[in-house]
Amino acid sequence: MLAAMPDSAPSPLSAGGPALRGGGDACPGTLRLHRADDGALARVRVPGGVLSADRADALLAAAERFGDGELHLTSRGNVQLRGLDAACGGALAELLTAAGLLPSAAHERARNIVASPLAGLDGSPALSGWLSELDGLVCGSVAAASLSGRFLFALDDGRGDVDALGADVTLIAAGDGCLLRIGAEDEVFRIPAGDGPRAALLAAGTFLRAARDSGAWRVKDLPDEVRAAVGADVRAELVRTAGAAGPAVRRPRPRTAAPPAPGPHGSPDAISVDVPLGRLTPAQWRLLTKTARRHGDELRLTPWRGIVVPGAFRRPKDAADALGALAAAGLITAPDSPWAGVGACIGHPGCAKSLSDVRAEAGAAVGPVGRLPVYWSGCERRCGHPHGEWIDVVATPDGHRVAHVRGEHRDPRAAVRNDPAELAAAVAAARA
């Protein structure tokens, strides 16, 4: 029997401060659906964004059997199914469990893990061992089931791409060891690579104990002195149990993420595509799955609403042919696409809180490629907004507000009336 489907909680960006616990965790999952104007919504966690072709088939089967058939990528490399019948929960859970996508009902919303999508493909360290071990540790921990659906782990191969996302706990590959970052602190401490997943889980458990008094959902919501104490406690525990933590060293978190550029990577060891507005039709998903089966049997969903297909592309022509077919299907296969860097929430009519059809507006405003990504939001909640530096376009009752965001800093907002040409010009100027 499904629990009631509460609306999702707003983004801390809209509230001007940290989001504190004021009730149950409202983040949607596969066992607790979210009510939307276009039907119920399920969010399927895909740790590290890694999917086999068979599991990709299962997600499409679920979308077509229970929902509107489309698959929506999230800013954490997960998948959302929309247009669901509110009564489908039991059958949906059975399908996903059989496919191996729901290994623990108690932990399904806690399995938020992003990973560098090109790890191991272009000479960088592979992260598959960390990923499988951390996911297993999370699912095996009674305490970890209490992590909110907002809490995020990140596994970075050293290039800094997912380290820039502001995760609650980040492991960074560094030579023959790794660095552990808690929250957005500039200080990290070095530990042996083999202790990384255990240290990450330890940090999450330490956060949970600290959050009992503060009511925080995420590390960044903790008071400064409590956040510092969490890091000290984790290091002390690692030293006590295994002598495994070195002294803290300064390594500022990257302020801007660098997602994989659409196109070939490696020699090529992979191809990468971006998905316009993160929304995939059944035909596009089938083509991606077919491409994966032909070249390596794996898809990697990225936190920037893209997909990397690792594989054995034996000749440059193999990669070019695959990219050509994906481009013909409407996916972004080159950095010079006008859709590159353009994102939007679901907007109207899918969301009752949205003040406009921001997806249509984003499409109407597509123009020359901008230096900065742009994200369109139908209301102040800004669901799914990016991190780092970006252009924020928010619908208002009188038009739109356009602002330049740099981490936690936001430039003064420019008001733009509801004129398509004026709005497109304002967004293009801001992105440049």
C-alpha positions, 0 to 999 in steps of 0.5 A, spaced: 500 500 500 503 506 497 503 512 502 500 518 501 504 522 495 506 529 498 509 535 494 516 535 494 520 540 498 522 547 495 530 548 493 534 552 499 535 557 493 528 559 493 528 560 501 534 564 502 537 559 507 538 552 509 533 547 508 531 544 515 527 538 517 520 540 518 517 533 517 518 527 513 523 526 507 518 528 501 523 526 496 520 522 491 522 515 490 520 508 487 516 506 493 513 513 495 511 517 489 510 524 488 503 527 486 504 532 479 499 535 475 501 530 469 500 524 474 504 520 479 512 521 478 517 515 480 524 517 481 529 511 480 536 511 483 541 509 479 548 509 483 553 512 479 549 513 473 551 506 471 546 501 467 546 495 463 543 494 457 538 489 460 536 494 466 535 500 461 530 495 458 527 494 464 526 502 465 523 503 459 518 497 460 516 501 466 515 507 463 511 504 457 507 500 462 505 505 467 507 512 465 507 516 459 513 512 456 518 517 456 524 517 461 527 524 464 534 524 466 535 528 473 541 532 475 544 526 479 544 521 474 537 518 476 531 517 472 524 519 473 518 516 470 512 521 469 504 520 468 504 514 472 497 511 475 498 512 483 495 505 484 501 502 480 506 502 486 506 495 487 507 492 480 512 498 479 516 495 485 516 488 483 518 490 476 524 494 478 526 489 483 526 483 478 531 487 474 536 489 480 534 496 480 531 496 487 536 492 492 533 494 498 526 497 499 529 501 506 535 504 502 532 506 495 532 513 496 538 513 500 542 511 494 544 517 491 551 516 488 554 520 482 561 518 479 565 521 474 562 519 468 568 518 464 572 514 469 577 509 467 575 511 459 580 516 458 586 514 462 583 516 468 582 511 474 576 507 474 571 507 480 567 501 479 570 498 485 568 504 489 561 504 487 559 497 488 562 497 495 559 504 497 552 502 494 553 495 498 555 499 504 549 504 504 544 498 503 547 494 508 547 499 514 541 500 518 543 507 520 544 509 512 536 508 511 535 514 515 539 519 510 534 523 506 533 523 499 537 529 498 543 527 501 549 526 496 555 522 495 560 523 489 566 519 487 571 523 483 576 520 478 581 526 480 578 531 474 574 535 479 567 534 475 563 531 480 567 534 486 564 541 483 557 539 485 557 540 492 556 533 495 555 531 502 561 526 502 566 526 496 571 521 495 577 523 490 582 519 487 589 521 488 595 517 486 595 511 490 590 513 495 584 518 495 582 524 499 575 525 503 571 531 503 565 533 507 561 538 504 564 544 501 570 544 506 576 546 502 580 542 507 580 534 505 584 528 508 588 523 505 586 516 506 588 509 503 584 508 496 581 501 499 578 505 505 575 510 501 567 507 501 568 505 508 570 512 510 564 515 506 559 511 510 562 513 516 562 520 514 554 519 513 553 516 519 557 522 523 553 527 519 546 523 521 548 523 529 550 531 528 543 532 524 539 530 530 540 536 534 540 541 528 534 538 524 539 538 517 537 534 511 544 535 508 551 537 511 551 544 508 545 545 513 549 544 519 551 550 523 559 552 521 562 549 528 558 543 527 560 541 520 567 542 522 566 537 528 563 532 523 570 532 519 574 532 526 570 526 528 570 522 522 578 523 522 579 521 529 575 515 528 578 513 522 585 513 525 582 510 531 580 504 527 585 503 522 590 508 523 588 510 516 587 518 515 592 523 514 592 530 516 588 535 513 590 538 507 587 544 503 584 543 496 579 548 494 573 544 491 572 546 484 567 552 483 565 550 476 563 543 473 566 540 466 561 535 464 563 530 458 563 534 451 558 531 446 562 527 441 567 521 442 572 520 448 579 516 448 581 513 442 575 513 442 573 509 449 566 512 449 562 516 446 557 522 449 551 525 448 547 530 451 539 530 452 535 536 450 532 538 456 533 531 459 527 528 456 528 521 452 522 518 448 522 511 447 525 511 440 531 515 443 532 510 449 531 504 445 537 507 440 541 508 446 540 501 449 542 498 442 548 502 441 550 500 448 549 492 446 553 493 440 559 496 443 560 494 451 553 493 454 553 499 459 550 506 459 552 511 464 547 517 466 551 523 467 549 529 472 548 534 467 543 530 463 547 526 458 549 519 457 556 516 456 556 510 452 563 506 454 565 501 449 570 498 444 569 503 438 574 499 434 575 505 428 573 512 428 568 511 423 564 506 428 564 512 433 562 517 428 556 512 425 554 511 432 554 519 433 550 520 426 545 515 428 544 519 435 544 526 432 538 524 427 534 521 433 534 528 436 540 527 441 546 532 442 552 529 439 557 536 438 559 542 443 556 547 438 549 544 438 544 550 440 541 546 445 548 545 449 547 547 456 540 549 456 536 546 461 529 546 464 524 544 470 518 540 467 514 546 467 507 547 466 502 543 464 506 538 468 507 541 475 501 545 478 506 550 481 509 552 475 507 559 472 509 558 465 511 552 460 518 553 461 520 548 456 517 551 450 520 558 452 527 555 452 526 552 446 523 558 443 529 562 446 535 557 443 540 560 439 547 561 439 551 557 444 553 560 450 559 560 454 554 559 461 549 554 461 542 556 462 536 553 466 529 555 466 524 554 472 517 555 472 517 558 479 522 560 485 523 552 487 528 551 481 527 544 481 533 540 478 537 547 477 545 546 476 551 547 480 556 552 480 556 558 475 550 558 470 544 563 468 538 562 472 531 564 468 525 564 473 518 565 471 514 570 475 507 573 475 509 579 470 514 575 466 521 572 468 527 574 472 534 573 469 540 572 474 547 570 473 549 565 479 556 563 481 555 558 487 552 561 493 552 568 490 547 571 485 548 577 481 542 582 481 536 580 477 534 583 471 526 583 470 524 581 463 517 582 460 513 576 457 515 578 450 519 572 446 524 576 442 526 580 448 526 574 453 531 570 448 535 576 447 536 577 455 538 570 456 543 570 450 546 576 453 547 573 459 550 567 457 555 570 453 
